[in-house]
Amino acid sequence: MAKLRVPVSDVDHAEGPKDAPLILVEYGDYQCPSCGEAFPIVKRLQKTLKNELRFVFRNFPLSEIHPHAMSAAKAAEAAALQRQFWAMHRLLFEHQQQLDDPSLLRYAEILGLNTSTFMADVGKAAVAERIASDREGGARSGVNGTPTFFVNGSRVDAGYAYETLLATLRAALPRP
């Protein structure tokens, strides 16, 4: 079983308690249809498991097959610099069919971001480096497609259906 080679840290985009007994890491691509299908499943898992789950999203844009994947990842990272990563993350998955540059700017406006700063940040080397670092860490962990999930450091190879992921997460809960 493949292992997560880059441990979860404070630099990751994460939701849920730092001390949660379960950590679900997703390597995803905003233009990937399967990632779009997984998005509401992850939200449902978060609702079901509440404080037992910490969810981490890492960028793994498959630019070769998804022409807007890199731009969308850059938009999410630029939004993160204005503390709006998760709001942008949600909008990108909810509007997967509209990830062209004018749409990304519109999402920044919807979120109330400073759009001049947003546009400048999208082009920053630090944003591109963050995405490259996520992607490199994923490749080192054996990620070759999206979505790829890890539960407490071990890759989930059984798929991402709600019941499958829930069973995998529950099986990973520490026993008293």
C-alpha contacts under 8 A as a table, 3 or more apart, distances in Angstrom:
res1	aa1	res2	aa2	distance
1	M	154	S	6.72
1	M	155	R	6.50
2	A	141	S	6.55
2	A	142	G	6.42
2	A	154	S	6.07
2	A	155	R	5.37
3	K	141	S	5.93
3	K	142	G	7.88
3	K	150	F	7.76
3	K	153	G	5.58
3	K	154	S	4.73
3	K	155	R	5.94
4	L	7	P	6.63
4	L	138	G	7.82
4	L	141	S	5.09
4	L	150	F	6.88
4	L	153	G	4.85
4	L	154	S	6.19
4	L	155	R	7.10
5	R	137	G	6.64
5	R	138	G	7.84
5	R	140	R	6.26
5	R	141	S	5.09
6	V	137	G	5.84
6	V	141	S	7.61
7	P	153	G	7.68
8	V	12	D	6.50
8	V	56	V	7.76
9	S	12	D	5.69
10	D	13	H	7.96
12	D	56	V	6.58
12	D	57	F	7.35
12	D	58	R	7.34
13	H	56	V	5.62
13	H	57	F	5.83
13	H	58	R	7.27
13	H	85	F	7.62
14	A	54	R	6.59
14	A	55	F	5.40
14	A	56	V	4.36
14	A	57	F	6.67
15	E	54	R	5.56
15	E	55	F	5.19
15	E	56	V	6.62
16	G	20	A	7.13
16	G	50	K	7.63
16	G	51	N	6.25
16	G	52	E	7.94
16	G	53	L	5.96
16	G	54	R	4.25
16	G	55	F	6.34
17	P	20	A	5.20
17	P	51	N	6.15
17	P	52	E	7.68
17	P	53	L	7.14
17	P	54	R	5.83
18	K	54	R	6.78
20	A	23	I	6.96
20	A	51	N	6.27
20	A	52	E	4.86
20	A	53	L	5.35
20	A	54	R	5.80
21	P	52	E	5.65
21	P	53	L	6.64
21	P	173	L	6.44
21	P	174	P	7.09
22	L	52	E	5.91
22	L	53	L	4.81
22	L	54	R	6.17
22	L	151	V	6.97
22	L	152	N	6.07
22	L	169	L	6.81
22	L	172	A	7.13
22	L	173	L	6.57
23	I	53	L	5.85
23	I	54	R	4.81
23	I	55	F	5.92
23	I	56	V	7.40
23	I	150	F	7.87
23	I	151	V	5.70
23	I	152	N	5.07
23	I	153	G	7.75
24	L	53	L	7.17
24	L	54	R	6.25
24	L	55	F	4.89
24	L	56	V	6.15
24	L	149	F	6.76
24	L	150	F	5.71
24	L	151	V	4.78
24	L	152	N	6.57
25	V	55	F	5.96
25	V	56	V	4.62
25	V	57	F	5.91
25	V	58	R	7.36
25	V	149	F	5.51
25	V	150	F	5.07
25	V	151	V	6.58
26	E	55	F	7.82
26	E	56	V	6.23
26	E	57	F	4.99
26	E	58	R	6.08
26	E	147	P	6.44
26	E	148	T	5.66
26	E	149	F	4.59
26	E	150	F	6.61
27	Y	57	F	6.16
27	Y	58	R	4.83
27	Y	59	N	5.72
27	Y	60	F	5.54
27	Y	138	G	6.80
27	Y	143	V	7.64
27	Y	146	T	6.38
27	Y	147	P	5.70
27	Y	148	T	5.24
27	Y	149	F	6.50
28	G	32	C	7.68
28	G	35	C	6.16
28	G	57	F	7.08
28	G	58	R	6.34
28	G	59	N	5.43
28	G	60	F	5.12
28	G	61	P	6.83
28	G	146	T	5.27
28	G	147	P	4.92
28	G	148	T	6.90
29	D	32	C	5.30
29	D	35	C	6.48
29	D	59	N	6.27
29	D	60	F	5.39
29	D	61	P	4.58
29	D	62	L	6.53
29	D	69	A	6.07
29	D	73	A	7.56
29	D	146	T	6.42
29	D	147	P	7.23
30	Y	35	C	6.88
30	Y	36	G	7.25
30	Y	61	P	7.23
30	Y	69	A	5.71
30	Y	72	A	6.29
30	Y	73	A	6.88
30	Y	92	L	6.35
30	Y	93	F	6.12
30	Y	96	Q	6.80
31	Q	35	C	7.65
31	Q	36	G	7.56
31	Q	66	H	6.01
31	Q	68	H	6.58
31	Q	69	A	5.24
31	Q	72	A	7.76
31	Q	93	F	7.79
31	Q	96	Q	5.77
31	Q	97	Q	7.68
31	Q	99	L	7.57
32	C	35	C	5.21
32	C	36	G	6.35
32	C	66	H	7.04
32	C	69	A	7.86
32	C	146	T	7.05
32	C	147	P	8.00
33	P	36	G	4.93
33	P	37	E	6.36
33	P	96	Q	7.97
34	S	37	E	4.96
34	S	38	A	6.19
34	S	146	T	7.11
34	S	147	P	6.60
35	C	38	A	4.88
35	C	39	F	6.11
35	C	146	T	6.46
35	C	147	P	5.26
36	G	39	F	5.26
36	G	40	P	7.75
36	G	93	F	5.68
36	G	94	E	7.75
36	G	96	Q	7.23
37	E	40	P	6.64
37	E	41	I	7.26
38	A	41	I	5.04
38	A	42	V	6.20
38	A	147	P	7.49
38	A	160	Y	6.61
38	A	161	A	7.64
39	F	42	V	5.34
39	F	43	K	6.42
39	F	93	F	6.99
40	P	43	K	4.90
40	P	44	R	6.09
41	I	44	R	5.06
41	I	45	L	6.21
41	I	160	Y	7.91
41	I	161	A	7.21
41	I	162	Y	5.56
42	V	45	L	4.99
42	V	46	Q	6.17
42	V	162	Y	7.82
43	K	46	Q	5.10
43	K	47	K	6.31
44	R	47	K	5.04
44	R	48	T	6.11
44	R	162	Y	7.87
45	L	48	T	5.00
45	L	49	L	5.90
45	L	50	K	7.96
45	L	162	Y	7.30
45	L	166	L	6.79
46	Q	49	L	5.35
46	Q	50	K	5.42
46	Q	53	L	6.51
46	Q	55	F	7.70
47	K	50	K	5.30
49	L	52	E	5.45
49	L	53	L	5.86
50	K	53	L	6.08
51	N	54	R	7.55
58	R	134	D	5.67
58	R	135	R	7.73
59	N	73	A	6.56
59	N	131	I	5.79
59	N	134	D	5.53
59	N	135	R	6.16
60	F	131	I	7.39
60	F	134	D	6.63
60	F	135	R	4.89
60	F	138	G	7.16
60	F	146	T	7.31
61	P	66	H	7.67
61	P	69	A	5.15
61	P	70	M	5.65
61	P	73	A	7.04
61	P	135	R	7.50
62	L	65	I	5.92
62	L	66	H	5.79
62	L	69	A	6.44
62	L	70	M	7.73
62	L	145	G	7.88
63	S	66	H	4.83
63	S	67	P	5.30
63	S	68	H	7.10
63	S	69	A	5.65
63	S	70	M	6.14
64	E	67	P	6.75
66	H	69	A	5.39
67	P	70	M	7.32
68	H	71	S	5.34
68	H	72	A	6.11
68	H	99	L	5.92
68	H	100	D	6.40
69	A	72	A	5.20
69	A	73	A	6.18
69	A	99	L	7.93
70	M	73	A	5.04
70	M	74	K	6.12
71	S	74	K	5.05
71	S	75	A	6.15
71	S	99	L	7.72
71	S	100	D	7.78
71	S	101	D	7.34
72	A	75	A	4.96
72	A	76	A	6.29
72	A	92	L	7.07
72	A	99	L	6.32
72	A	104	L	7.15
73	A	76	A	5.11
73	A	77	E	6.25
73	A	131	I	7.15
74	K	77	E	5.07
74	K	78	A	5.96
74	K	122	V	5.39
74	K	123	G	7.94
74	K	127	V	6.28
74	K	128	A	6.87
74	K	131	I	7.53
75	A	78	A	5.04
75	A	79	A	6.05
75	A	88	M	7.61
75	A	104	L	6.63
75	A	118	F	7.80
75	A	122	V	5.98
76	A	79	A	5.08
76	A	80	A	6.18
76	A	85	F	5.51
76	A	88	M	5.62
76	A	89	H	6.03
77	E	80	A	4.85
77	E	81	L	6.60
77	E	85	F	6.55
77	E	122	V	7.55
77	E	127	V	6.10
77	E	130	R	7.92
78	A	81	L	5.29
78	A	82	Q	7.14
78	A	85	F	7.89
78	A	118	F	5.73
78	A	119	M	7.95
78	A	121	D	5.24
78	A	122	V	5.35
78	A	127	V	6.84
79	A	82	Q	5.24
79	A	83	R	6.39
79	A	84	Q	4.98
79	A	85	F	5.17
79	A	88	M	6.48
79	A	108	A	7.35
79	A	113	L	7.40
79	A	118	F	6.71
80	A	83	R	4.66
80	A	84	Q	4.99
80	A	85	F	4.07
80	A	86	W	7.79
81	L	84	Q	7.36
81	L	85	F	7.77
81	L	121	D	7.88
82	Q	85	F	7.82
82	Q	113	L	6.95
84	Q	87	A	5.36
84	Q	88	M	6.19
84	Q	111	L	7.65
85	F	88	M	5.26
85	F	89	H	5.92
86	W	89	H	4.79
86	W	90	R	6.14
87	A	90	R	5.25
87	A	91	L	6.40
87	A	111	L	7.33
88	M	91	L	5.03
88	M	92	L	6.04
88	M	107	Y	7.16
88	M	108	A	7.59
88	M	111	L	7.57
89	H	92	L	5.28
89	H	93	F	6.43
90	R	93	F	5.38
90	R	94	E	6.03
91	L	94	E	4.98
91	L	95	H	5.96
91	L	107	Y	7.01
92	L	95	H	5.27
92	L	96	Q	5.70
92	L	99	L	7.15
93	F	96	Q	5.10
95	H	98	Q	5.54
95	H	99	L	7.25
96	Q	99	L	6.15
98	Q	103	S	6.05
99	L	103	S	5.84
99	L	104	L	6.09
100	D	103	S	5.41
100	D	104	L	6.34
101	D	104	L	5.05
101	D	105	L	6.29
102	P	105	L	5.18
102	P	106	R	6.23
103	S	106	R	4.91
103	S	107	Y	6.25
104	L	107	Y	5.12
104	L	108	A	6.40
105	L	108	A	5.04
105	L	109	E	6.35
105	L	115	T	7.17
105	L	119	M	7.75
106	R	109	E	4.99
106	R	110	I	6.18
107	Y	110	I	4.92
107	Y	111	L	6.23
108	A	111	L	5.18
108	A	112	G	6.35
108	A	113	L	5.32
108	A	114	N	7.72
108	A	115	T	6.37
108	A	118	F	7.33
109	E	112	G	5.02
109	E	113	L	5.83
109	E	114	N	7.68
109	E	115	T	6.57
110	I	113	L	7.70
113	L	118	F	6.95
114	N	117	T	5.45
114	N	118	F	6.08
115	T	118	F	4.73
115	T	119	M	5.98
116	S	119	M	5.27
116	S	120	A	6.30
117	T	120	A	5.10
117	T	121	D	5.97
118	F	121	D	5.05
118	F	122	V	6.16
119	M	122	V	5.28
119	M	123	G	6.93
120	A	123	G	5.54
120	A	124	K	6.63
121	D	124	K	5.03
121	D	127	V	7.04
122	V	127	V	6.64
123	G	127	V	7.29
123	G	128	A	7.74
124	K	127	V	5.46
124	K	128	A	6.76
125	A	128	A	5.13
125	A	129	E	5.99
126	A	129	E	4.96
126	A	130	R	6.10
127	V	130	R	5.16
127	V	131	I	6.51
128	A	131	I	5.26
128	A	132	A	6.14
129	E	132	A	4.92
129	E	133	S	5.95
130	R	133	S	5.09
130	R	134	D	6.32
131	I	134	D	5.13
131	I	135	R	6.15
132	A	135	R	5.04
132	A	136	E	5.97
133	S	136	E	5.09
133	S	137	G	6.10
134	D	137	G	5.19
134	D	138	G	6.18
135	R	138	G	5.02
135	R	139	A	6.19
136	E	139	A	5.05
136	E	140	R	6.17
137	G	140	R	5.06
137	G	141	S	6.23
138	G	141	S	4.97
138	G	142	G	6.37
138	G	143	V	5.06
138	G	144	N	7.91
139	A	142	G	5.12
139	A	143	V	4.99
139	A	144	N	6.62
140	R	143	V	7.36
143	V	146	T	7.71
143	V	148	T	6.43
145	G	148	T	6.56
148	T	155	R	7.42
148	T	156	V	7.35
149	F	155	R	5.82
149	F	156	V	5.52
149	F	160	Y	7.81
150	F	153	G	5.49
150	F	154	S	5.03
150	F	155	R	4.15
150	F	156	V	5.51
151	V	154	S	5.33
151	V	155	R	6.40
151	V	156	V	6.73
151	V	168	T	7.56
151	V	169	L	6.58
151	V	172	A	7.45
152	N	172	A	7.30
156	V	159	G	6.79
156	V	165	L	7.97
156	V	168	T	7.76
158	A	164	T	6.91
159	G	164	T	6.89
159	G	165	L	7.51
160	Y	164	T	6.35
160	Y	165	L	5.74
161	A	164	T	5.24
161	A	165	L	6.17
162	Y	165	L	5.34
162	Y	166	L	5.96
163	E	166	L	5.06
163	E	167	A	6.00
164	T	167	A	5.25
164	T	168	T	6.19
165	L	168	T	5.00
165	L	169	L	6.03
166	L	169	L	5.09
166	L	170	R	6.04
167	A	170	R	5.13
167	A	171	A	6.02
168	T	171	A	5.16
168	T	172	A	6.34
169	L	172	A	5.10
169	L	173	L	6.61
170	R	173	L	5.28
